[in-house]
């Protein structure tokens, strides 16, 4: 895998392709194309299905030139296909033909894995995405291991996502939410023997202080990860893991 510094935000062309990266979230859908400097976005939500997403992306990117698409998908992805519909969006994603809809090659990866790939430097890295839900991924020596930690039980019959996602932040308040973030980070670091923990997602900026031994992964790293998966070694690693 070819790894660039996470400070290098300049998009590149994988295998000569002009790539459009789409980061699908429960609140917003963001996009950036090769050679562009500023991302664009539009709202998502419980009425957003795959066909609507494609239509809105095409309108938002109508003046951009691209011939390949990367999609960061908010759910498990197996062999480059969504395994089930997202929790926070409308149904209709699993059997949707994205390549036919976009008219070009499409590579789909779990959204947390995409941001993790853009944040990765070396060794054993755990990525946790603090957003509408809780994204998670592990990269070990360049191989992406998508994970579904969000819905595992944590406390009082609730899941990790119930505490660290947006519902937890709203229910607990910022102070208690931060305490649970620190506690979960330490538990998962020990359980997974992670050498580094990266916290990403839109709510990482709401942490007054990062837990010990972690670093913040900017949302722009999701786009960098989307460009990186067109490097064959990176994509092979993602497919091998899934």
FENVEN-V400971 format. One record per residue. N is the residue number from 1. RES is the residue in one small letter. PHI is phi in whole degrees, -180 to 180 (none if undefined). NEAR is the number of other C-alpha atoms within 10 Angstrom. D_CENTER is the distance of its C-alpha to the mean C-alpha in whole Angstrom. Layout:
BEGIN
n-><N | N>
res-><RES | RES>
phi-><PHI | PHI>
near-><NEAR | NEAR>
d_center-><D_CENTER | D_CENTER>
END
This chain:
BEGIN
n-><1 | 2 | 3 | 4 | 5 | 6 | 7 | 8 | 9 | 10 | 11 | 12 | 13 | 14 | 15 | 16 | 17 | 18 | 19 | 20 | 21 | 22 | 23 | 24 | 25 | 26 | 27 | 28 | 29 | 30 | 31 | 32 | 33 | 34 | 35 | 36 | 37 | 38 | 39 | 40 | 41 | 42 | 43 | 44 | 45 | 46 | 47 | 48 | 49 | 50 | 51 | 52 | 53 | 54 | 55 | 56 | 57 | 58 | 59 | 60 | 61 | 62 | 63 | 64 | 65 | 66 | 67 | 68 | 69 | 70 | 71 | 72 | 73 | 74 | 75 | 76 | 77 | 78 | 79 | 80 | 81 | 82 | 83 | 84 | 85 | 86 | 87 | 88 | 89 | 90 | 91 | 92 | 93 | 94 | 95 | 96 | 97 | 98 | 99 | 100 | 101 | 102 | 103 | 104 | 105 | 106 | 107 | 108 | 109 | 110 | 111 | 112 | 113 | 114 | 115 | 116 | 117 | 118 | 119 | 120 | 121 | 122 | 123 | 124 | 125 | 126 | 127 | 128 | 129 | 130 | 131 | 132 | 133 | 134 | 135 | 136 | 137 | 138 | 139 | 140 | 141 | 142 | 143 | 144 | 145 | 146 | 147 | 148 | 149 | 150 | 151 | 152 | 153 | 154 | 155 | 156 | 157 | 158 | 159 | 160 | 161 | 162 | 163 | 164 | 165 | 166 | 167 | 168 | 169 | 170 | 171 | 172 | 173 | 174 | 175 | 176 | 177 | 178 | 179 | 180 | 181 | 182 | 183 | 184 | 185 | 186 | 187 | 188 | 189 | 190 | 191 | 192 | 193 | 194 | 195 | 196 | 197 | 198 | 199 | 200 | 201 | 202 | 203 | 204 | 205 | 206 | 207 | 208 | 209 | 210 | 211 | 212 | 213 | 214 | 215 | 216 | 217 | 218 | 219 | 220 | 221 | 222 | 223 | 224 | 225 | 226 | 227 | 228 | 229 | 230 | 231 | 232 | 233 | 234 | 235 | 236 | 237 | 238 | 239 | 240 | 241 | 242>
res-><x | x | x | x | x | x | x | x | x | x | x | x | x | x | x | x | x | x | x | x | x | x | x | x | x | x | x | x | x | x | x | x | x | x | x | x | x | x | x | x | x | x | x | x | x | x | x | x | x | x | x | x | x | x | x | x | x | x | x | x | x | x | x | x | x | x | x | x | x | x | x | x | x | x | x | x | x | x | x | x | x | x | x | x | x | x | x | x | x | x | x | x | x | x | x | x | x | x | x | x | x | x | x | x | x | x | x | x | x | x | x | x | x | x | x | x | x | x | x | x | x | x | x | x | x | x | x | x | x | x | x | x | x | x | x | x | x | x | x | x | x | x | x | x | x | x | x | x | x | x | x | x | x | x | x | x | x | x | x | x | x | x | x | x | x | x | x | x | x | x | x | x | x | x | x | x | x | x | x | x | x | x | x | x | x | x | x | x | x | x | x | x | x | x | x | x | x | x | x | x | x | x | x | x | x | x | x | x | x | x | x | x | x | x | x | x | x | x | x | x | x | x | x | x | x | x | x | x | x | x | x | x | x | x | x | x | x | x | x | x | x | x>
phi-><none | -90 | -114 | -101 | -60 | -69 | -85 | -83 | -95 | -73 | -64 | -129 | -100 | -81 | 54 | 78 | -84 | -101 | -105 | -105 | -103 | -120 | -107 | -88 | -121 | -74 | -109 | -136 | -114 | -115 | -146 | -153 | -115 | -53 | 86 | -96 | -102 | -113 | -66 | -121 | -153 | -148 | -67 | -112 | 119 | -67 | -99 | -87 | -107 | -65 | -64 | -64 | -58 | -62 | -61 | -69 | -63 | -61 | -68 | -68 | -109 | -64 | -102 | -101 | -101 | -151 | -134 | -156 | -131 | -112 | -124 | -91 | -104 | -83 | 175 | -67 | -126 | -126 | 53 | 77 | -128 | -60 | -84 | -152 | -68 | -66 | -68 | -103 | -124 | -73 | -70 | 110 | -100 | -65 | -103 | -72 | -92 | -68 | -66 | -66 | -66 | -89 | 72 | -160 | -61 | -131 | -119 | -115 | -142 | -54 | -64 | -67 | -64 | -66 | -70 | -63 | -60 | -73 | -97 | -74 | -117 | -167 | 70 | -104 | -118 | -100 | -113 | -125 | -102 | -93 | -140 | -57 | -114 | -132 | -88 | -153 | -159 | -125 | -121 | -121 | 50 | 88 | -100 | -81 | -120 | -62 | -135 | -125 | -80 | -56 | -103 | -77 | -67 | -123 | -147 | 53 | 76 | -107 | -96 | -57 | -67 | -62 | -97 | -99 | -78 | -66 | -65 | -67 | -61 | -69 | -77 | -88 | 87 | -62 | -65 | -69 | -60 | -61 | -63 | -71 | -58 | -62 | -66 | -66 | -56 | -67 | -61 | -72 | -60 | -69 | -65 | -101 | 54 | -76 | -81 | -149 | -120 | -113 | -105 | -125 | 89 | -67 | -94 | -63 | -70 | -87 | -77 | -68 | -145 | -72 | -57 | -56 | 78 | -116 | -135 | -85 | -105 | -67 | -60 | -64 | -68 | -62 | -67 | -60 | -62 | -65 | -72 | -65 | -70 | -88 | -80 | -59 | -66 | -66 | -69 | -61 | -64 | -67 | -68 | -61 | -68 | -79>
near-><15 | 10 | 14 | 14 | 10 | 17 | 10 | 10 | 14 | 11 | 20 | 17 | 16 | 16 | 9 | 9 | 15 | 20 | 26 | 25 | 28 | 27 | 25 | 23 | 23 | 18 | 17 | 15 | 20 | 22 | 22 | 25 | 28 | 21 | 16 | 12 | 11 | 9 | 13 | 15 | 17 | 13 | 14 | 21 | 14 | 13 | 10 | 20 | 18 | 20 | 15 | 14 | 18 | 15 | 12 | 18 | 20 | 14 | 10 | 15 | 16 | 10 | 8 | 15 | 14 | 17 | 15 | 22 | 24 | 25 | 23 | 26 | 23 | 25 | 22 | 21 | 22 | 18 | 14 | 17 | 19 | 20 | 14 | 16 | 19 | 21 | 12 | 18 | 20 | 16 | 15 | 15 | 21 | 14 | 12 | 14 | 14 | 20 | 13 | 10 | 14 | 16 | 12 | 12 | 13 | 21 | 19 | 23 | 30 | 28 | 28 | 31 | 31 | 30 | 33 | 32 | 31 | 27 | 29 | 27 | 18 | 13 | 14 | 18 | 26 | 26 | 31 | 30 | 28 | 24 | 21 | 21 | 24 | 23 | 29 | 25 | 24 | 24 | 24 | 15 | 14 | 21 | 21 | 25 | 19 | 26 | 19 | 13 | 17 | 20 | 13 | 13 | 13 | 15 | 10 | 6 | 8 | 13 | 17 | 20 | 22 | 21 | 25 | 28 | 22 | 19 | 15 | 21 | 22 | 12 | 12 | 15 | 11 | 14 | 11 | 13 | 21 | 22 | 13 | 17 | 21 | 16 | 13 | 17 | 21 | 17 | 11 | 15 | 17 | 11 | 9 | 12 | 12 | 18 | 15 | 17 | 23 | 23 | 27 | 28 | 25 | 17 | 16 | 22 | 14 | 13 | 16 | 10 | 10 | 17 | 19 | 10 | 12 | 17 | 16 | 19 | 24 | 20 | 18 | 20 | 23 | 30 | 30 | 25 | 27 | 31 | 28 | 25 | 23 | 23 | 15 | 14 | 15 | 21 | 20 | 16 | 18 | 26 | 17 | 13 | 14 | 17>
d_center-><18 | 19 | 17 | 18 | 18 | 15 | 18 | 18 | 16 | 19 | 17 | 19 | 20 | 19 | 22 | 24 | 21 | 20 | 17 | 15 | 11 | 10 | 7 | 8 | 8 | 11 | 13 | 13 | 11 | 11 | 12 | 14 | 17 | 18 | 21 | 20 | 19 | 18 | 15 | 16 | 15 | 17 | 17 | 15 | 17 | 19 | 20 | 18 | 18 | 17 | 20 | 20 | 17 | 18 | 21 | 20 | 17 | 21 | 23 | 20 | 20 | 24 | 25 | 22 | 23 | 21 | 22 | 18 | 15 | 11 | 9 | 6 | 7 | 7 | 9 | 11 | 12 | 15 | 17 | 14 | 15 | 14 | 16 | 16 | 16 | 13 | 15 | 14 | 15 | 18 | 19 | 20 | 17 | 18 | 21 | 20 | 21 | 18 | 20 | 23 | 22 | 21 | 23 | 22 | 20 | 16 | 14 | 11 | 8 | 6 | 3 | 3 | 5 | 5 | 4 | 7 | 9 | 9 | 11 | 13 | 16 | 18 | 19 | 18 | 15 | 13 | 9 | 9 | 7 | 10 | 10 | 12 | 11 | 10 | 7 | 8 | 9 | 12 | 13 | 17 | 19 | 16 | 16 | 12 | 13 | 10 | 11 | 12 | 14 | 13 | 16 | 19 | 22 | 22 | 25 | 28 | 26 | 23 | 19 | 17 | 15 | 18 | 19 | 16 | 14 | 16 | 19 | 20 | 20 | 22 | 24 | 24 | 25 | 23 | 25 | 25 | 21 | 21 | 23 | 21 | 18 | 21 | 22 | 19 | 18 | 21 | 22 | 18 | 19 | 23 | 22 | 19 | 21 | 19 | 20 | 17 | 15 | 12 | 11 | 9 | 8 | 11 | 13 | 14 | 16 | 18 | 19 | 23 | 22 | 20 | 21 | 23 | 21 | 18 | 16 | 14 | 11 | 11 | 9 | 10 | 9 | 6 | 9 | 11 | 9 | 9 | 13 | 13 | 13 | 16 | 17 | 19 | 19 | 15 | 15 | 18 | 16 | 13 | 16 | 18 | 16 | 15>
END
